[in-house]
Amino acid sequence: MAFHLQVSPKLGVNVNDIIAKTRIQQAVIARSILINVLRDKYDMPFTKIGVILGNRDHTTMIHHVKMKF
């Protein structure tokens, strides 16, 4: 499933920015929303979410869940 393709247009962020290691605020927020949706709605493990988002470490996913905007 291409979750990032569904989140990207709704938040006005380029798909490549969500997957890239950029720290542009809109991309970081979109990435965090996607991580939370995958975790809450699909009960996906952090390691799998990390793979979907460009082979990121699972601890990065945990950090995003703890972020507050």
C-alpha positions in Angstrom: 0.0 0.0 0.0 1.2 3.4 -0.9 0.1 5.3 2.2 2.4 8.3 1.5 0.6 8.8 -1.8 -2.7 9.2 0.0 -1.3 11.6 2.7 0.8 13.8 0.3 -1.9 15.6 -1.7 -4.1 16.1 1.3 -1.3 17.9 3.2 0.2 19.7 0.1 3.5 18.0 0.5 5.5 16.3 -2.3 5.7 12.5 -1.9 9.5 12.6 -2.3 9.7 15.1 0.6 7.9 12.7 2.9 10.3 9.9 2.1 13.4 12.1 1.9 15.5 12.9 4.9 14.5 16.6 4.6 13.7 18.6 7.7 11.3 21.0 5.9 8.5 21.6 8.5 5.6 20.6 6.2 7.4 17.3 5.3 8.1 16.6 9.0 4.5 17.2 10.0 3.2 15.1 7.1 5.7 12.3 8.0 4.6 12.4 11.6 0.9 12.2 10.7 1.6 9.3 8.4 3.5 7.5 11.1 0.7 8.0 13.6 -1.9 6.8 11.2 0.1 3.7 10.3 0.7 3.0 14.0 -2.8 3.7 15.3 -5.1 2.6 12.4 -3.1 -0.3 11.1 -1.2 -1.3 14.2 2.0 -1.4 12.1 5.3 -2.1 13.9 7.9 0.8 13.9 10.4 -1.3 11.9 7.9 -1.7 9.0 7.0 2.0 9.1 10.7 2.8 8.9 11.1 0.7 5.8 8.1 2.3 4.1 9.5 5.7 4.8 12.9 5.2 3.3 14.6 2.6 5.5 14.6 4.8 8.6 15.5 3.3 12.0 12.6 2.3 14.2 13.8 4.7 16.9 13.2 7.6 14.5 9.6 6.4 14.2 9.2 6.3 18.0 10.6 9.9 18.2 7.9 11.1 15.6 5.1 9.5 17.7 6.3 11.4 20.8 6.5 14.7 18.9 3.9 17.4 19.6 2.9 20.1 17.2 
